[in-house]
């Protein structure tokens, strides 16, 4: 048990590094030029007017 406690700070730093790399990777994947247009379009969904939604249904 004491051996695990001696490695705790190192493991905590490793977990922080892994989480930061995962977060940056996710942001890069999302903002990649081929995907950016799609995410921009999806981001505009809440801004659409009800008339646009009715027009799309017809």
N, C-alpha and C positions, 0 to 999 in steps of 0.2 A: 504494500500500500504506500509506503514512503517513497518507493521508486516512482510510482505514478504521480505523486505530489511533486516530485522534483522535475518531472516533465510537463507539468501543468502549464507553466508560462509559455513554453515552446509550443505546446499543442493549441493553446489559446491564440497565439500569434498566427499559427498555421491556419486555423479556422477563419480568422479575420481576413487573411490573405486570400483564401479560397472564396469566401463570400464576396470580397471586392472584385476578384477576377470574374466571378459568375455574373455580378451586376454589370460590370463593364462589357462583358461579352453579350449580355442580353440587350444592352443599349446599342451596341454596334450592330448586332443582328437586326434590330428593329429599324434603325436609321440607315441601313444599307441602301444605296441609291435605287436598287430595283424594288425594294419594299416600301420606301418612303412615301411614294405616291398613294399606295393603298392605305397606309396608316393615316395620311393626311385626309384622304377621302372619308375614312371611317370616323375620324375626329370631327368631321363636319355634320354628322348625322344629328346630333342634338340641336344644331342651329337651323336645320331645315324647317320650313314653314309647313303647316298642316295642308296647305293647298298643294304643295309638292308631293306630299304623301298620297293625297287623293288622286292626283294626276297619274302617279305611278301605278295605282291600283287599276285604273281603267285600261 
